[in-house]
Amino acid sequence: MADTATPEKNRRDDEGSVNPENSGKPQNVRVVILALMIAMMLAMLDNMIVGTAMPTIVGELGGLEHLSWVVTSYTLATAAATPIWGKLGDMYGRKGSFLASIVIFLVGSALSGMAQDMGQLIGFRALQGLGAGGLMVGVMAIIGDLVPPRERGKYQGLIAGVMALAMIGGPLVGGTITDHWGWRWAFYINLPLGVVALAAVGTVLHLPRKAAKARIDYIGAALLTVGITSIVLVTTWGGTEYAWTSARIMELTGIGVTSLVGFLFWEKRAAEPIVPLHIFRSGNFTLMSVIGFLTGFVMFGAVLFLPLYQQSVQGASATNSGLLLLPMLGAMLVVSMIAGRVTTSTGRYKVFPIAGSALMVTGLYLLSLMDTETSRLTSGLYMAVLGAGMGFLMQITMLVAQNSVELKDMGVASSSTTLFRTLGSSFGVAIMGALFNHRVQDVMAERAGALGSKMTEQSAQLDAASLAKLPDAAREAYQHAVSSGTHGAFLLGSAVAVIALVASVFVKEVPLKGAGPQKTEGAEPKAPVGEAV
C-alpha cells in the first residue's frame, strides 16, 4: 500500500495523523490525547475543589455576602467565552487559541491563589473562567480535527471518564489540599498540571496555521455575551437572591431576551458570524443541541440533589455522599466507553440517543419514588440506571453534532453544543432547585408549624451541623420534607427527559465520516477527516 500512496497521504502519515493504515507516530497521538484530558480535567475539577475550600477562604478573606460570586463569576465567564473561543479556533487555528486558553487559565489560577481579598478573588476567578471556556471547547474541537467521526467515539468516551473522576475526586482532593496545604493550593495545584498540558500540546500537536481575512464579529460577540450573562444570572439569582417576580430578575430577563434576539438578527448579516446560523439547518445538529441542553438540565440537577438526599435522609457524611454517587458515575463511564467502541466498530449510533433518553426517563422516575425508608442499595440501583442513560448521551451528542457540519465549522459546532449543555445545567439547577425549595418549605410548615417555617425561611438546605442540632421531631420533619422535595425535582426531570426521548426518535443516522477498522480488500483507505498531527 505504501508504494501506491498519494503524496498527500504520505504527508499525512509522516506527520502522524490518526489513520487506520498509519503506524508512523502513534505515540504522538496518545500524548496529545493525554494532554487534552489533563486540560479538560483542569476545567472540570476546579469548581469541585474550590467549592470544598470555600468555608476556609471566607474565614481568611471575609466577604461572606459575596461568597456566591466566587463560583458565579467563573461560571459566567466560562459560558460567555465558550462560543467566542470556538470561532477564534475556526478563524485563526485551533492550536494557538487552545494554548492561549491554557495560559489564561493558569494566570487566573496563580492570581486567584495570591488574592488578598474577596473582590480580587472574584475578579481573578472570572479571568480563570475565560480560559476554562477555551479549554473545554478546544479539547472537543481538536479531537474533531484529528480523529475521523468513525473513530471519535472511543476517544470522546474518555471525556465522560474525566467528568466522573472530577465529580468524585474533586471534593476529596479539595478537602485534603485545604486541610494540609491551605486553600491557596486549591488554585496552585492547577499550575504543574497546566504546564504539562501546555508543553505536550505545544511540542507534539502540529496543525496548519490559519489566516482569516474577515474581522472578528465584535458586535455579535458582545450581544451574545450580554444575552448569556443575563440568562445565567436569572437562573442563578432567581428564587434565591431575588424573587422570580422581582424587578431585578425581570430586568435581566428583558436584557437577555432582547440581546439574544438582536444577536440572531445581526448574525444573518455578519461577514464572519460568531455562531453561523447555517449550522442549525442540519436537523441532526439542532436535535443534538436540544438533547444536550436537556441532558445538562437533568444531570446537574441530579448531582445537586442526590448528595443532599443522602446526607439529610440517609445519614451519609459529606465525604461519603460523594462516594455514594459512584453507581451513577461509574455506570455513566462504562456505558460511554462501550457506546464509543460500538460506534467505532459499526458506524451505527441512532440507537444510543434513544436508549439513553429512555433510561434517563426511567432512572429519574425511579429516583422520584425514593422516600425516608429507601435503602442505599436501592437508591444506588436507581442511580445506575440514570448513569447508564447519561453515558449513552454524553458524548454521542458531540459526535453527531460534529459529524453534521463541515470541517471549517468544527469549532463553532463544538462550542455551541458545549454552550447548550452549560445553559441546560443552569436552567436545571434553577428550576429543579426552585421546585425543591418550595416543596421543602411547604412540608416543613405542615409538619413542624412555625418552627419549620423559621428553619427553612433562609434556605431549604440545612448543613450537617445544623441538622444534628435539631430536635428529633424537627429532624424527622425535615427528612420527610427533603424526600418530598427530591420527589418533585426528579419527577420534573423525568418529564423533561421525555422531550429528549422524542427528539432522539427524529435523529437520522447519517454515515459517520472517515474510515473505520473495516476496509475493502485492495482498496485505498480514505484520508481522515481533519488536520494532521
C-alpha positions, -999 to +999 in steps of 0.1 A: +000+000+000+028+024+008+042+022-028+009+034-043+002+061-017-005+096-029+018+124-019-010+139+003-014+106+021+024+103+026+025+138+041-003+129+065+013+096+075+047+113+081+031+138+104+014+111+124-023+115+118-049+091+131-051+068+100-060+031+101-030+024+078-007+047+097+018+034+123+044+061+119+039+080+152+011+065+172+026+076+204+023+113+195-014+110+192-016+094+226+005+122+241-018+148+225-050+130+238-034+127+273-026+164+273-062+172+262-075+151+290-054+170+315-067+203+302-103+191+304-096+179+339-084+213+349-116+230+337-140+205+353-121+198+385-116+234+395-151+242+408-153+209+427-121+216+445-128+253+452-163+245+465-148+224+493-123+252+502-149+280+503-155+279+541-118+283+547-115+310+521-143+331+537-127+326+571-095+342+559-106+368+534-141+376+548-168+389+524-194+362+532-220+383+514-201+379+482-194+342+486-217+331+457-198+354+433-167+333+436-185+305+417-208+327+397-180+348+382-162+317+370-194+301+355-205+333+338-171+339+322-169+303+310-203+303+294-198+337+277-163+328+264-172+293+251-187+303+217-160+330+211-131+306+217-148+281+192-149+308+165-114+320+171-102+285+166-120+282+133-107+315+121-071+316+133-062+280+141-070+255+168-036+251+184-029+288+190-063+295+206-061+264+228-026+273+241-038+308+248-068+295+268-044+273+289-022+303+296-051+325+306-065+297+329-031+293+345-026+330+350-061+332+366-053+303+388-020+318+400-036+352+407-066+336+425-041+318+448-025+352+456-058+371+462-058+393+493-095+400+495-128+387+482-130+413+454-097+403+440-106+366+442-139+372+423-121+391+395-093+365+392-119+337+391-136+354+362-102+355+344-098+318+351-133+312+337-124+329+305-096+304+300-118+275+311-142+282+283-114+277+257-102+246+274-135+227+271-143+237+235-107+233+224-105+197+236-136+188+217-127+207+185-091+193+184-103+158+188-128+166+160-099+178+138-075+149+145-099+119+146-125+108+120-160+106+134-160+068+130-130+066+153-140+096+175-165+078+199-138+058+218-118+090+224-147+111+234-158+084+258-127+093+278-143+127+284-171+110+304-143+094+324-127+127+332-161+141+342-168+112+365-134+115+380-138+152+386-172+148+403-159+120+426-124+132+433-130+170+434-144+172+469-119+147+482-089+164+467-102+198+477-107+188+513-073+172+515-055+201+499-072+227+521-066+207+553-029+200+547-016+228+524-041+256+528-068+269+505-044+288+481-031+254+469-066+247+456-056+271+428-018+265+427-024+228+421-035+237+385-001+251+377+020+220+374-007+201+355-013+230+332+024+233+324+025+196+315-005+201+292+009+233+277+043+216+270+028+185+255+003+203+232+029+229+222+055+202+213+035+174+198+004+189+182+011+203+147-019+219+130-017+243+100-020+279+109-049+299+095-050+335+085-086+347+083-092+378+063-125+386+079-126+406+111-139+392+143-176+398+148-173+421+178-210+432+178-222+396+176-198+386+204-210+415+226-247+407+221-242+370+227-221+377+259-247+401+273-275+376+265-258+346+280-247+366+311-282+379+317-298+345+313-273+327+336-277+354+362-315+350+361-312+312+367-286+318+394-303+346+413-340+337+407-357+323+438-325+328+459-310+363+458-342+378+443-378+367+439-387+354+405-411+383+400-387+410+413-378+440+392-341+429+390-350+394+376-375+410+352-348+435+340-323+408+335-348+386+316-357+416+293-320+424+287-312+387+280-341+381+256-335+414+237-298+408+234-303+372+220-330+383+195-306+411+184-278+386+181-299+364+158-307+393+135-271+405+135-256+371+127-276+369+095-257+399+081-223+395+098-194+387+074-179+361+098-206+354+124-196+341+159-222+314+155-230+308+118-268+301+118-265+278+088-252+250+111-288+248+125-301+239+091-289+204+098-317+186+116-293+164+135-272+193+148-304+211+160-316+179+177-283+173+193-283+208+207-317+202+222-307+168+236-275+183+250-295+211+267-319+186+283-291+162+294-273+192+311-306+201+327-311+167+342-276+157+350-265+187+371-299+187+389-293+151+399-257+158+410-270+186+432-299+169+449-287+133+453-260+142+478-285+164+497-309+135+499-281+111+510-269+134+537-303+146+551-324+114+547-300+085+546-275+100+571-244+099+549-215+122+557-205+149+532-175+128+520-195+096+518-223+113+498-198+120+471-186+084+471-223+072+471-226+088+436-203+061+423-231+039+409-243+067+387-209+080+376-195+045+372-224+034+350-220+066+330-183+060+324-187+023+315-216+028+291-200+058+275-169+037+268-190+009+254-210+032+232-179+048+218-164+014+210-195+001+193-198+033+173-162+029+161-167-007+151-201-005+135-206+032+125-241+030+139-253+054+166-290+062+164-299+036+190-278+053+216-297+086+219-330+066+221-317+041+246-300+069+267-331+090+268-354+061+277-330+051+305-328+087+317-366+089+319-367+056+338-339+064+362-353+098+371-388+083+377-373+056+399-354+083+419-386+102+423-400+072+442-374+074+470-387+082+505-374+082+540-373+044+540-353+039+508-321+019+513-287+030+499-287-002+478-320+007+462-311+043+456-277+031+441-295+009+416-317+038+406-287+060+402-270+033+380-300+034+356-298+072+353-260+070+349-263+045+321-287+068+303-264+097+306-235+076+294-253+069+262-259+106+256-229+125+270-205+121+241-228+109+213-244+144+212-210+159+205-201+132+180-233+136+159-231+174+161-196+175+148-205+150+120-233+173+109-211+203+100-182+210+077-147+209+090-144+247+089-172+249+114-159+223+138-150+249+164-184+266+165-202+233+164-182+221+194-187+254+213-224+256+205-230+221+218-210+228+249-228+260+255-263+244+252-253+218+278-239+246+301-271+266+297-292+234+303-273+228+336-280+264+347-317+261+340-319+226+355-303+237+388-325+268+390-359+253+381-354+220+399-340+240+428-370+263+430-394+233+430-373+216+456-372+246+479-409+254+475-418+218+484-395+216+514-409+248+529-445+236+524-438+203+541-419+218+569-448+242+576-472+213+576-452+190+598-434+214+621-456+245+620-440+279+628-407+263+638-405+245+604-411+277+585-385+295+605-359+268+600-362+270+562-370+307+556-334+315+547-326+282+529-342+249+523-308+232+525-295+226+560-259+216+565-250+185+586-241+206+617-275+224+617-293+191+611-276+175+641-287+203+664-324+199+656-349+181+680-359+146+668-393+157+657-379+186+637-353+164+621-378+138+611-400+165+596-370+178+576-362+144+563-398+140+550-395+175+535-363+167+517-378+134+505-408+153+492-386+179+475-364+154+457-396+136+446-408+167+429-374+176+414-368+142+399-403+138+386-398+171+368-365+158+355-382+127+342-408+148+323-381+169+308-362+137+297-393+126+278-387+156+255-352+143+249-366+109+240-390+124+215-362+144+199-340+112+197-365+094+176-361+120+149-323+117+147-313+105+112-284+080+111-261+098+087-230+077+079-200+088+100-172+104+080-138+086+080-128+050+077-134+025+104-114-007+110-132-024+081-119-018+046-124-034+013-095-057+002-071-039-021-089-005-017-070+026-008-081+038+027-097+071+029-077+100+043-090+110+078-113+140+083-092+167+100-058+181+101-025+163+106-007+159+139 
